[in-house]
Amino acid sequence: MRASLAVALGILLGGAIPLAAQATGGGRGPQDTTAQADTSAMATSLVREVFAYEGGGRDPFLSLLVSGDVRPLLSDLKLVVIVYDQRYPARSVAVLRDITNQKRYRVKTGDIIGRLKVTQIRPREIVFTVQEFGFERQESLQLGRQEETP
């Protein structure tokens, strides 16, 4: 009983047959050599930790350059029209067109398109806050010049 307890303790500690089993002479029989081989085989097994992201929102391990969150770029947008309300500027609306895929965006103050947040709509321009890699900067798009008809 003592020898089997010593072998079990040796397996848990990951070593060969413990010294207590060797001192009692339990380590010299043919059964103990197979137990010693089994314990050394069990001690060398490796366990690899695997991570799978199952959270909500964007995967933090996915590159932003591959993700669709970076589109549209400010350079891809063209300001088509602004409907500006002088009495209530927060009700103003702007229409943008993505020149790469002809998609149209109707935006108000506070709307977000990709990394672009509409900060302010003025009578002839729209101001965006661009969020890139943890930093924010202000950019604006202006309406093209109107042609006067005689």
Residue pairs with C-beta under 8 A, 6 or more apart in sequence:
2 20
2 24
2 26
3 21
3 24
3 26
3 32
6 17
6 18
6 20
6 21
6 24
6 26
7 17
7 18
7 21
7 26
7 32
7 35
7 39
9 18
10 16
10 17
10 18
10 21
10 39
11 39
11 42
14 39
14 43
15 39
15 43
16 36
16 39
16 40
17 26
17 27
17 32
17 35
17 36
17 39
21 27
21 32
26 32
27 36
53 59
53 60
53 61
58 67
58 69
64 70
64 133
69 114
69 115
70 114
70 115
71 114
72 98
72 100
72 103
72 105
72 113
72 114
72 116
73 114
74 116
74 128
74 130
74 139
74 141
76 98
76 99
76 100
77 96
77 97
77 98
77 99
77 105
77 116
77 141
78 96
78 97
78 98
78 99
78 141
79 94
79 95
79 96
79 125
79 126
79 141
79 142
79 143
79 144
80 95
80 96
80 97
80 104
81 94
81 95
81 143
82 92
82 93
82 94
82 95
82 121
82 122
82 123
82 124
82 125
82 126
82 143
83 92
83 93
83 94
84 92
84 121
84 122
84 123
85 91
85 92
89 109
89 121
90 108
90 109
91 108
92 108
92 109
92 121
93 106
93 107
93 108
93 121
94 106
94 107
94 108
94 118
94 121
94 126
95 104
95 105
95 106
95 107
96 104
96 105
96 107
96 113
96 126
96 141
97 103
97 104
97 105
98 104
98 105
105 113
107 113
107 118
107 126
108 118
108 121
109 118
109 119
109 120
109 121
110 117
110 118
111 117
111 118
112 118
115 130
115 131
115 132
116 128
116 129
116 130
117 128
117 129
117 131
118 126
118 127
118 128
119 127
119 128
119 129
119 138
120 126
120 127
121 127
124 142
124 143
125 140
125 141
125 142
125 143
126 140
126 141
127 138
127 139
127 140
128 138
128 139
128 140
128 141
129 136
129 137
129 138
130 136
130 137
130 138
130 139
